[in-house]
Amino acid sequence: MFVMPTIAKNKVKLNNHTGVLTPVIKSRLEKVRKESKNWKPIWTGDNRYEKFEVHGHPTNHVVDLGKRLCTCQFWMLTGIPCVHACAALSRVNKPPKDFCHRLLTMESYRKTYNHHINPIPGQPLWEHAEECNRPHAPKIKRKPGKLQMKRRMDADEKGGRGCKKSKANPKPQSNNRDNVHLKRQLSPFTCNFCGDKRYTKRGCKKKRGCDDAAAAEADKKKKNERGTPASEHQLQHPQDDGDQRDGEDNPLM
């Protein structure tokens, strides 16, 4: 839809334009030719009158018109003669447009838009292909096991481990760029109970001894509480026991 009117529009422009170069290249070359007046070409003395040393600011350049080369590399990259080449061409009275690349000419431009796109009807008017020639989707073979839902991340992605680790290299790879495994630096341990820096509260012998003593004292208190009610009952009712014994001794009672 977009290519067909573009080709037709450019063909109309070709019929209205006359010249060796395309309009854009022609205007660009004219701008370069005006800037070449600030450069001074000096002939090196060769027989073909093609090699020049062009002087100007900020440095000098060497131009070879036969090979179409310049030390500034502009001529080779763009196909348009640079300011140094235009200065040398003005010395030999040759037009710069004859030294442009052939792909920048109107002849190549006409060859580019010489073809056309054939029109096609709407989709309901298309011819139906036979069943034997119709392409089919490929068969999908699922591997045995649980279907993996998450994508395996690459090594350069954040949190990615890359491919599976081989058995030949059992050492774990660190996340550092230099592949250096660094151990975690821990501060010295300090006991919160006794204040010693050799161990923590779990391994403190003093705290363990205090805990054992407190547990023994708690057990002792429990035993005393269990034995106290029986002794108080005996102290509160000593006469009842004596009366029962007298009644057993005296049969008249």
Secondary structure, DSSP 8 states (H G I E B T S, - for coil): --HHHHHHHHHHHHHH--SSB-HHHHHHHHHHHHHGGG-EEEE---TTS-EEEEE-SS--EEEETTTTEETTSHHHHHSS--HHHHHHHHHHT--GGGGS-GGGBHHHHHHHTS--------GGGS----TTTS---------SS----S----TTSTT---S---TT--S---SSTT-------------TTT--SSS-STT-HHHHHHHHHHHHHHHHHHHHHHHHHHHHHHHH-HHHHHHHHHHHH-S--
